[in-house]
Amino acid sequence: MDNWLPTLITATPSEGYDLAVKLARIAVKKTQPDAAVRERLREVYEADANALIAVSQVVATHFATIAHANNHWRDA
């Protein structure tokens, strides 16, 4: 996974949002590399409204960064 993120540039806002979700997922994977532990923890947070809101906030932060990198898709 050395070069898994070659660019923040995306063609559309939808692709940018998908990239934001990927960034959030990769952060979890890098923070907790054990797949079995991640699977066990999923049972805890999948029904926790606060955890789901928190992940939405992380994705929103990543999306804001990607949107900025893409000049909000105005120059496309």
C-alpha positions, 0 to 999 in steps of 0.5 A: 500500500505504499502508493495507494493514493497517487492523487486527490484529483477526481473528475467529479464530486461523486468520485471525490466523495467516493475517495473521501470514503476510501480515505476514512476506510484506509485510516481505520485499516492502518490504525487497526491492521487486524481484520478479525479485530475490525470485524469484531468491532464492527458489531459494536459501532454499526448500531451506534448512532454516535459512531456513525455520525462520527464517521460521517464527520470524518468523511466530510472533512476528507471530502472538503480537502478533496474538493479544495484540491479539485478547486471545487470542480469549477475548472473541469 
